């Protein structure tokens, strides 16, 4: 059984707007970046999370398989660099490059976007 139940916005809710910097390219990414995509996958992940480490190769594969089909994909990390310095932008960039993420990986320094999306993490690996 999961330690924390997943949270999510109710189905049919419009995706909250965001505007964040991609740690790899330095480009500003926002919801409008994906306006022409038939679907958008927004993932809240981070470098230190053991669950993410376990699936990061598959996340990269999702990007390589679905990105060329037009699916919008963005990963967002919202961890505090005070409590998790290994989740700072330079470390996220290294993760994205080493694993081969083909989608933007953004850093949500204020955690406002994560809160707007009701992103949650398990207490054992408290992320934010």
CORRA-V44861 format. One record per backbone hydrogen bond with DSSP energy under -0.5 kcal/mol. NH is the residue of the N-H (numbers start at 1). CO is the residue of the C=O. E is the energy in kcal/mol with one decimal. If there is no record, write none. Layout:
<<NH;CO;E> <NH;CO;E>>
This chain:
<<13;10;-2.1> <20;29;-2.8> <22;27;-3.1> <23;105;-3.2> <26;22;-2.1> <29;20;-3.8> <31;18;-1.2> <33;30;-1.7> <34;31;-1.6> <35;32;-1.9> <37;34;-1.7> <41;72;-3.1> <42;40;-0.6> <43;41;-0.6> <43;74;-2.8> <45;43;-0.8> <45;76;-1.7> <53;49;-2.6> <54;50;-1.7> <55;51;-1.1> <55;52;-0.6> <56;52;-1.6> <58;55;-0.6> <59;55;-2.2> <60;56;-2.2> <61;57;-1.9> <62;58;-2.4> <63;59;-2.0> <64;60;-2.1> <65;61;-2.6> <66;62;-3.0> <67;62;-0.6> <67;63;-1.6> <69;66;-0.8> <70;67;-2.1> <71;66;-1.8> <72;39;-2.9> <74;41;-2.4> <75;104;-2.6> <76;43;-3.0> <77;106;-2.7> <80;127;-0.8> <84;80;-2.4> <87;84;-2.4> <88;85;-1.6> <91;88;-0.9> <92;88;-2.2> <93;89;-2.5> <94;90;-1.6> <95;91;-2.2> <96;92;-2.9> <97;93;-2.5> <98;94;-2.5> <99;95;-2.6> <100;96;-1.8> <101;96;-2.2> <104;73;-0.7> <106;75;-3.2> <107;21;-1.2> <108;77;-3.4> <108;106;-0.5> <109;107;-1.0> <111;108;-1.0> <115;111;-2.1> <116;112;-2.2> <117;113;-2.0> <118;115;-1.1> <119;114;-2.7> <125;122;-0.7> <126;123;-1.5>>
